[in-house]
Amino acid sequence: MTPNTQQPSSQPLLGLRSTIVLLLGVLTGIGAGVLTYLNQRSLPAAALAAGAGFGAGVLFFHTIIS
């Protein structure tokens, strides 16, 4: 057997803009989920709010970050 001599590609998996947009979306979703849970004490409602917050955050930050 010969050792693997191929070098891994040096290109990142995601671009910087995509990473920032997704990170801000995740933070928005977490914030919405935590605030919803603290208000209603319901995990299903918090999960739905977190998902909606993530989607809205990604859409919003995708629009404003050029």
C-alpha positions, 0 to 999 in steps of 0.5 A, spaced: 500 500 500 502 506 498 500 512 503 495 517 501 500 523 498 494 528 496 494 534 499 487 536 502 484 542 498 486 549 502 479 552 500 474 553 505 468 549 506 463 555 506 465 563 504 466 568 510 459 571 508 455 565 508 459 563 515 457 570 518 450 570 515 449 563 518 452 564 525 447 570 525 441 566 524 443 561 529 444 566 534 437 569 532 434 563 533 437 561 539 435 568 542 428 567 540 427 560 543 430 562 549 425 568 550 419 564 548 421 558 553 422 563 558 415 566 557 411 560 556 415 554 559 413 550 553 419 546 549 415 545 543 413 553 542 420 554 543 423 550 538 418 553 533 420 560 535 427 558 534 426 555 527 422 561 525 427 566 528 433 562 524 429 562 518 428 570 519 435 571 521 438 568 515 433 572 510 434 578 514 442 578 514 442 575 507 439 581 505 443 586 509 450 584 508 453 585 501 
